[in-house]
Amino acid sequence: MFGASEPRPPDDSSQHDGAALRLKVLHVIYDDPGNPWVAGGGAVRVFELYRRLADRVEATVATGSYPGARDGVRNGVRYLHLGARGPYAWSRASYAAAANRLLRKADYDAAVFDFSSYTPIFMPRGRPSGITDRVTVTIPSAALSQNADSSLSTPPGEPASDGLDGSQVPGIHAAVLRAASRAAARTEQAKAADAAAPGECAHVGASASYRPPPRLREFIEVRDQTCRQPRCRQPARQADLDHTIPFDQGGKTCACNLGPACRAHHQIKQEAGWKLTQPRAGYFELTTPAGRTYTTEPDAYPA
C-alpha cells in the first residue's frame, strides 16, 4: 500500500465544532467483501481496519462495482463503488479509470491504495492538499549572511527585509531566517569541534540510547537526504536510521555511526558477505559479497 501523504495522527483530545477531529482517509482497492469476483482477504482486512478505527478515522473505501453493488455506510465505513457493474474485465478496467479521476478530485487528508497490476493506480501530482507535519526550507549560507543586519535583527512579528531583493516580508519569514541562522551557528561550532577531535568527530549530539533523538535524526536526514545504498533514492525521512557499527557491539548513536537505509537495503546489509563502514561521518563504503566496494557521499544540495 502507498500513501499520498504522511499526516500526524490527530490528538484524541482535539475538538472541532464540538466533535472530535477525525482524519479523512480515501482508500482505493478494487476488492469488496460483496464482490462476486474478488472478495478475498484484502477486502475483509480493509473493512475490519476502518471499522475498528471508525471513531478516529473518517474512511471512504472506493471499490469496484459489481451486479447489485450499492453505495453506503457499513459499520462506520463509507463504501463508494466505481466503474461498470460488469462483465468482470470491463468492471476492472473502468474502475481503474474512475479511481484515478477520484484521486485527482476528492477531498482527503490521506490516500491509500492497494497495488495490483490488473488495476493500475497512480497518485496524481496535483492531488488535493493534505496534512503535513514537516516543512523543509533550504537557504543558501550567503542569504543568511546578507540577512545578518536586517531580518535576523528584526523583532518577531515585525516586517523585515528578506535580504535577497530588499523587499519587506512578513514576520514569519524573518522567524525562519532567525531559526536558520541559529542552526548555521550550531553547525559551525560542531564543525570546529569535529575538526579538532580524533577521527573528525567530537560526538556532538550523540545519544546514549539506541534510538536517535529528534534533532540527531533530523540532522542525518538533512545531511544524507536518501538511503545510502548506491543508486537508491528512497528519501531518508522514510528510511531506518542504521547503526554502521551495531549498537550492541559498541556502536555509538552518533552522526559518525548513523546513516539512512530503506528497509530492504537495511536487511540486505545484515546478510552474510556484505560489509558497511563509515570512515568519515556521512561517507559510506559498502562491500558486496563479490568483493566490490562502492562509496557514497552526502547528497549535494542545489547551489
N, C-alpha and C positions, 0 to 999 in steps of 0.2 A: 504494500500500500504506500502511496505517496501523498504527502500533504501539501496543500497550496500555501500554507503559512504555518508558523510555529508560535501560536499565541500563548501568552501566560495564562494558566488556568485561573478563572475568576475566583476571588475570595468568597467563601460561602456566606460571609457576613455582609457582602456588598448589597446595597439596596438601590433600586431604581424605580421611582414612582410607586413605592410601597411593595414591590415584588422583588424577589431575588433575581439578580442579573445572571442570565444563562448564556453560555456560548452557543452561537448559531453555527451548526455544522451541516454541510452538504456532503453526503456520502453517495458516490456513484458506483453502482455494482449491478450488473445485469441480472444476477441470480435473485430470486424471490421465493420465499417459503411456499407460495401458492403456484409457482410456475410449473406447468406440467412437463416442461422440457429440462429446466435447470432449477432444482430446488434443494441443492446439497448443503453440506456443512457450512459453506461460506455464507449462505443466506441466513441460516439459523444463527450463526455466530454474530453477524451484524445486528440482527434483531435483538438478541439477548444482550449485546453490549449496550445498545442505546435504551433498551427497556430498563436496564438497571441504572443508567445514568440520566433517566428522564427528569429528575429533579434538578440536575445541574446543566444539562445539555438540551438545547432545542434542535433536535435532529430531523433532517429530511433525507430519506433514503430514496434515491432515484433509481428505480429498477426497470427492467424491460417489461414491455406489455405482452399480454397473452390472452387467449379467449376467456372472458369473464373477469378480467382484471378490473379492480375498482380502486380509485384513489381514496385515501382516508387515513385516519389515525388508528394505530393498533397499540394498545398499552403504552400510550405516550409517545409513540414513534410515528411520524408522518411518512406515508408512502406515496410516492409520485411515480406513475408508470409512463414510460416514454416509448415512442416508436409505434410500429404497426402491431396488431394483435396476432398476426400470422400471415403466412406459414413461418416456421421457425427461422429459416435462413433470412427471410426478409425482416422478421422481427428483430433479429440481431443486428443486421446492417443498419436499419432505420434507427435503432436505439443508439448506436454509436454516433450518428449524425446529430440526433436530438440531444444527447448528453453533452456533446461538445458545445452546442449552442447554449445549453443551460449554464454550463460553467462560465461562459463569457458574460452572461446577463444576470445571473442570480445574485442575490444579496446574501453573503455569508461571511462569517469570521474565519472559518477554516474549511477547506475542502479536502476530501479523501477519496481515492478511487482504487478499486481492486484491479490489478493489471490482468489483462487477457489478450493474447494475440488475436483472438477472434473478434474482440471489441476494442479497437484502438482508441484510447482516450488521451487527449493532450491538454495539459494545463495551459491556458491562454496567457500570453504576455500581458494583455490589458485586463487581467482579471479584476474583479471588484476589490477595493481596498479592504484589508483585513486588520487584525490586531497584531501589533508587533511590540516586543519588549526590548528591541535593540535597534539603535540607530548609530551607524558608524560614520564619523566625519574625518576625512583625510585633509590635513592642512600642511602645505609646504613650510619648512622651517623659516624660509625667507619671509613668508607672510607674517609669521609670529614676530620676527624682528621688526618689521615695519609697523606692527601694532604696539610695540613696546611703550611708545609715548602717547598713544591715542586711546584705542578701545580698551586696552588692558588696564589703563589707569582710570577709566570712567566708572563712577559708582554704579552698582547694579540697578537696572531699571531705567537708566537714562540713555538717550540716543548717543551713539558714538560712531566715529569713522571706522569703516571696516579695514582700512589700511591698504586696500587694493586700488581703489579709484577715488578715495576721498569722500565718497558718499556717506550719508548718515544711515545707520541701520538700527533696528530695534535692540533693546537691551539684551534679548535672548542671544543675539549674535555675539555681543560683547561677552556674555557669560560663557559661551562656547569657547571663545578665544582665550579667556582667562583660564578656563579649565585646561585647554591645550597647552597654554604657557606653563602652568604648574606641572603638567605631565612631562613636558620637554625638560624642565629644570630637574625633575627627579631622574629622568633618563640620563642627562649629562652627569649628574652626581654618581649614578650607578656605573656609567661608562668609565669614569675616572677611577672608581674603586676597583672595577674589574681589571683595568689596565695595570694596576699596581699589585694585584693578587696573583698567587701562583695558579697556573692553569687558566689565567684570564677570566676567572670568575670569583667574585667575592661573596657569592651566595646571598646577595641582597634579595630579600623577598622569599627566601627559601622557607619551607614549612617542615615541621617535624612529623606531620600527619601524612598519610598515604594520598589523600585527595588534595589536589592543589586548591588553595584559597581562591576566591573570585578574581582578585587583582592579578595573581600569577597566571591563572588560566587565561585571562583577557590578554595579558602580555604575550603569551605563547601564541595565541590565536592571531594576534596582530602581527607578530614577528614572522610567523611561518605561512599564514594565510590558507594553506592547503595541506592535505595528507602528505607526509614526507616520502612516501613511496614514489620512485621516479615515474613521472608521467601521469600520476593520479591527481585529479583536480577536485577531489571531494573537499568542500570547504572545511577549514579547521574547526569552526564552531559546531559542526555536525559530527566531528570525529571524537575518538577517545584520546585522552592525553596519556601517552605511553611513557613509562619509565625506561630509558635506554638501558641502564643497569637496573635490573629488577629491584623493587623496594625491599623485598625480603632478603636480598643479597647485599644490602648496604647501599643501594642506590638512593640518592637524595631526591626529594621533591623540590626541585630547583630548576631554573631556566636552563642550566647546563646539562640536565639529565632528563628533560621532558621534550616531547615532540608529538604533534597530532598524527594519528593514524586512523584511517577509516576502519570500521570493524573487520572487514575482510582482510586487509593488509596487516592489521594488528594480530589477527590469528595466524596468518601466514608467517609472520616474523617469529612466532614461537615454535614453528615446525623445525624438525631436525635439519641441519645443514645451512640454515640461514643465520647470519650474524649482522647485528646492527651496532655501530659505535657512533659516538658523538665527540670527536676530538676537540671541537670548539663549540661553544653554545650556539645552536642553530645550524650547525654544519654536520650533516649525517653521511656516514659511509655504510652502505648496505652491500653485503657479500652474499651471493646466491650459492646454492649447493653446487653449481657448476664452477665456482671459483671466480666469477666475475664480480667486480666491485663498482658500484655506482655512487657518485657523490651528489648530494642535494644541498643547496644553499638556501637561505631565506629568500622567498619570492620578492622581487623588486616591485616597488610601487611606481606608478607613472610619474614622470618628472613634472 
